[in-house]
Amino acid sequence: MNFITHNDADVTTSGTHLQGYISTSYSKLRGLFGESQSWDGYKTDWEWNIEFEDGTVATIYNWKNGPNYGAHEVTPDMIKEWNVGGYSQEALKNVNRILLTA
C-alpha cells in the first residue's frame, strides 16, 4: 500500500479525530513514516500525517503523555501506545496494514 506523509507534501488533516490506538515503538513509526513533526506544543509532541493511495488520511500521535503536557522526562522511545486519527475507521485499518506488513 502506497502513501505519502507530511515529509513528502502537505497532508490536510483538519477535522480528523480519534479512530483508535496502535501499540508500537517510535523507532518503528519513524522507520516507516519518516521523521515526526512537532505539533501543538501543548497536548501532542510527535505526529505523522499520512495520506494513503486510496485517499484515506491518518494521523498518528501521542496525546497528553509527553513533555508538552508536563511529562518532561518522557522521550519518544518511551511511548508504546499511539493514537490514530482520521475521518473514518479506514485510517486505523490502513495504519494497521502497514504495521503488519513491515
Secondary structure, 3 states (H helix, E strand, C coil): CCEEECCCCCCCCCCCEEEEEEECCHHHHHHHHCCCECCCCCCCCCEEEEEECCCCEEEEECCCCCHHHCCCCCCHHHCCEEEEEECCHHHHHHHHHHHHHC
